[in-house]
Amino acid sequence: MAEIEVNLELARKHGINEEEWETIKKILRRIPTYEELGIFSAMWSEHCSYKSSRIHLKKLPAKAPWVIQGPGENAGIIDIGEGYAVAFKMESHNHPSFIEPYQGAATGVGGILRDVFTMGARPLANLNGLFFGSPDNPKTPYLIKGVVAGVGDYGNCVGVPTIGGQVTFHFCFNGNNLVNAFTLGLMKSDKIFRGKAEGAGNPVWYVGSKTGRDGIHGATMASAEFSEETEEKKPTVQVGDPFTEKLLLEACLEIMEKDVIVGIQDMGAAGLTSSSLEMAERSGSGIKIDLSKIPLREKHMTPYEILLSESQERMLFVAKRGREKEILEIFRKWNLDAAQIGEVTDTKRAEFYFEGKKVADIPIEGIGESSPLYNRPFEEPKRFKENQNFNAGAIEDVKSLKKVFLDFISSPNLCSRKWVYRQYDQSVRTNTVMTSGSDAGIIRIKGTKKGVAMSLDVNPRLCFLNPKEGTKCAIAESALNLAVCGAKPLAITDCLNFGNPEKKDVMWEFVESIEGMREACIKLETPVVSGNVSFYNETEGTGIYPTPSVVMVGVVEDVNNIVNPFFKEEGLEIVLIGKNDPVIEGSLYLSHFFNIDKGKFNFVDLDYHRRLIELLLSLSSQKLIESAHDISDGGLLPALAECFLKEGNNIGAELFLDENFERMDAFFFGETPSRVLVSIKKEKCNRLKSICQKFNIDYKIIGKTGRNILKVVFNNKEILNIPLSEIFEKWEKGFERIFKK
């Protein structure tokens, strides 16, 4: 094969600009080899280097007494007591899932599972955030079917339950759907593994599947906008095998039980290249690898292809010398490839050989410390103030409450997600306590009374209207979703999905979002322990709304005290706790019925919100309330419906209102943060009221639970009366109508 000429033109094709090209030559003191160019291209891509975001991510709080591992490792870890810890992280697989939805979503799940079990944690639960374009977009049904099947098949085969998440539709995702995958695993707090290459002379091992040509340049593909040639990028999408992943998981956890491993890392984005270099960088060591020893599944692979392949289900680990026999026995037992491919050195260089020839020799510091770091310019866009000045008074108020409500509850963003979550195994491993349809997913920690709760949240509309305040709302809602169940929020992981950072308005959105996240996490004492940034979610110059997804993780001290959102019996008092100043600006109602995403929505008062969380934790620990559910997208009436929209339920609600509201739509469908609906036995109401007063939280009885009906009486006049069966019919069939358009 002829030698490939490496020059600036070729570097540009690899996503390297002229300034970066000159830096590479200075680091190496020569022109790079073709293999070295590939290494720099992958490691300096936005996806791997975070060159546009690192300077801002440092602002986020990452420490607390319960944080064991913060950002910088494969996953974050928090202590949950009694000798246990949980590792968790969320990552994006957006670009691959748009190009090839099934494999893109499936390998996203596989990758995040490996990020967690490489820390020594057994994965116990998955969540996913799925964001699709308008249901009327002809590509949306195809993307939904592929993504949901990919997520479900991979998690189901590995045996990890998917217990919650978010499915959102909006036209801003027409050209770029988002797939954000989250995994949480359980471990002993004194048995943690990290991605380090320590101890000169210690052997480096490759384990898992054989290497193929799938996924080459996956990291660089995820660091660029889409265009008309997007479909041609299918070869850069990885292909997953969940059954091999299950074997790899069990083999790794088994070998971690022995005193063999020094450090371990998943081969994720940029494959062998990133895993080897990152392990050496964390340890300040060097690494030497013979690419000829890599197990291959395709013939005549070049060293360039081996280095950059993103074939799935592969791990790299550094072991102690002299333990080769034990390592081989374990991986042969699980029918997995295991090969000693190199060793740790003290040279602080990454050296790669192929068939006796050195093909790459790079100083470790040159990849990490010398990688690009951009403080990109940002500027508030003109549309920001224009959108704030929207006057909702011009919008016609509701004329038929029944018609609007039934239409709304059957709309894509409020209807039943049963079609989605029934494709997921939600109870495998028998740890699941609360799952899809509830405010949060909860798993029990067997052998203790504890549970771990998690909730994925973001409202792209609010983040578009005001990135800083919208991000605060996302974190506040995620924390509230835990608190209504009786779980104390402890920490978050994030997946920050944005457009092209080279555009000033997009970078402004990102900077504002980070500031909002910082303020909310400090106030709520929920540090950011891991996360991911996904830029370049644009097609033909049109970007998505800023979508900073967050997963809040917290602890339930006693799973017997968990509160669920569903009404249990007739005759309970329905109480509205929290703020009661809803507006339609920025609401789902305004977006759905009028196709308008404008206005100055109500910002979250973080001090008030924190008191509300403390109040709810007090109520659950005292077993004072029968149910609790937060009010978010859609406002009061849809939230009320969600308290009875459960299979086999026949307990509805009757509201008796004497409000002096100016607009019916704002009262029933408007939105504001920090609101919760609870049901409680009448004899406990005075006690509830006094506790609300203690925390300085608003309280109002608005109705009672009743049988088989949703009724609303306003100033002694009945304005709504619908049998539950009619609501169920509309709500349950809403999702399937997407596929019939």
Disulfide bonds with the S-S distance in Angstrom:
none
